Amino acid sequence: MKLDSNVRRLGDMAGRTALVTGASSGIGAATVLRFIEAGARVHAVARRLEALEALDPVAVADGRLVPHALDVSDGAAVQALLDELADSDPLDTLVLAAGQNVNPRRFGDLTFEAFDHLLKVNLSGVFYFLRGALPQLRDTLGDVVIISSVAALWPDHSGAAYQASKAGVIGLARGAGWDEHGAGVRITSILPGVVNTPILDKRPVPPPQELRELFIQPEDVAEASLAAVTIPGRTTVSEITLTATRLQSIGNTQQATPVIPEQLKVG
């Protein structure tokens, strides 16, 4: 059933059905919880079923949160899930937040296997879900949010392979959006700067907690995603860039811990 997208109310997802990847932690988990709060039924996808079930046990029990254990790099498994949902619970919203990084990540240390793995998860996984869900999204005049990164456009310490995978995501989103806008499918790329998620723990030198308080928080990206999928259908938010107010990126985390203003510690 098609949504009357032009009368959508900003922040209201009542009656909508979403699927979120990378849903067990970080941006994906925050998006699942925010969408449920806004009234959506959410299919949450990640590799760890127990982590998905722990996000909101009440929502799992009453059917507002439906967990699915799945590896996004497994194209056949992705298509099987999407085919099942097309029959049982058609999607009108897709948020593709699954992503990984590797160590070591400096270009001279990258292995062929590590590079191929990152492209499979960070780029091919996005393609599998976006292409596989396309018939549903056309039918429902659906919305897609793809989480890329500022690192796709500006070099930083995330590494060349990660940056390449996220640049590919932007190109995929732009191309798919160009092809599908006439069908009423809206595709948004969100390019966050440094976000306080568990992926930071895999950095060669994880940043200290005092510094992480200055980062973008996962809930901030979730709010941007909510805005993108609930703005009236006559408008497409093609890309959103989010940067930490006090930081653009982080480099040497061995430097002295910054002084955090009191007004930035809350909210």
Residue, then its C-alpha position, 0 to 999 in steps of 0.5 A: m500500500k502506497l504512503d501518501s508521502n506529501v502529508r507526512r508529518l515530520g518525526d511521525m512514523a505511525g503505521r510505517t514499517a522499517l528495516v535497519t541494518g547494523a542494528s545491534s549497536g551504535i547508529g543502527a541501534a539508536t535508529v531502531l529505538r528512535f523509529i520505534e519511539a516515533g511509531a514505526r514497526v522495525h525489523a532489526v538486522a545484525r549478526r548477533l540475535e541476542a544483542l538485537e533482542a536486548l535493545d528493547p525486550v518490550a518492543v520485541a514482545d509486542g511485535r514493534l521490534v522484529p530481530h533478524a540475525l543476518d550477515v549483510s555480506d551474504g547476498a542470498a540471505v539478504q534476498a531471502l529475508l526481503d522476499e519473506l518481508a515482501d509477502s508478510d510485512p512490506l517495507d516503506t523505510l530502509v536504513l543501511a547502517a551496517g559497517q566495519n573497519v579493519n586493523p591495520r588500516r594504513f594503506g601500506d599495511l592493507t591486505f587484499e583480504a581485508f580490502d575485499h572484506l570491507l567492500k563486501v560489508n560496507l558497499s556490497g551489503v548496501f547494494y544487496f539491501l537496496r536492490g533487493a528491497l526496491p520492488q517494495l520501496r517502489d510500491t510503498l513510495g519508500d525512503v532509504v537512508i544510507i550511512s556513509s561518512v565524512a571520510a568518504l570525501w576527506p582523508d582521515h585516520s579511518g584508512a584508505a579501504y574504509q574511505a573507498s567503501k564509503a565513497g562507493v556508498i555515496g556514488l551508489a546512493r546518488g546513482a540509485g536516487w537518480d534512477e528511482h526518483g521518478a518512482g517516488v523512492r527517496i534516497t538519502s546519504i548521511l555523512p557523519g564525522v566522528v561518531n561515538t560508536p563501538i567501532l572506535d574501540k578498533r582504532p589503533v589508539p582508541p580515543p579516551q572517554e573525555l574526548r568521545e563526549l565531544f563526538i557526534q552521538p549515535e542518537d544525533v544520526a538517528e534524529a537526522s535519519l528520522a527527519a530525512v524519512t518523514i519530511p513531506g514527499r515533495t522534498t528529498v533530502s539527498e545528503i546530510t553532512l554531520t560534524a562534531t561542533r568542537l571537532q572535525s575529526i580526530g588525529n593524535t589521541q595521545q594529546a592532552t585531553p581537551v577541556i569540555p565546556e559544561q554546556l556541552k556535557v548534557g544534551 
